[in-house]
Amino acid sequence: MNKFAEQDLSRIIEMAWEDRTPFEAIHREFGLNETAVIRLMRENMKPSSFKMWRKRVTGRKTKHVQLRSPDVIRAYCSRQYKRF
């Protein structure tokens, strides 16, 4: 498994948790396919957190570009990361 800087590891985990960020975006940015992301999540999370994440993303259409609706054009919710 690749060794990532702490900030990159944190970003990969954050992207994996985000509903609208597809695995393909993680692959494009960090070179990890879905299997590698699952492995990374398993190695870096508590077992209960990993199980919760797997349950959350399994079958989620927005986590795979090919399954998403063509109406989804952003990788994040329009209400996310608002600056006031």
MOTADA-V33408 format. One line per field, one symbol per residue. ss: DSSP state (H for helix, E for strand, - for the rest). phi: phi as a letter, one per 30 degrees, with the letter a starting at -180 (. if undefined). Layout:
BEGIN
ss->???
phi->???
END
This chain:
BEGIN
ss->-----HHHHHHHHHHHH-----HHHHHHHH---HHHHHHHHHHH--HHHHHHHHHHH---HHH-HHH-----------------
phi->.dccdeddeddddddddddccdeddddddbicdedddddddddcbdedddddddddcdiddddbedcdddddccdbddcdidcc
END
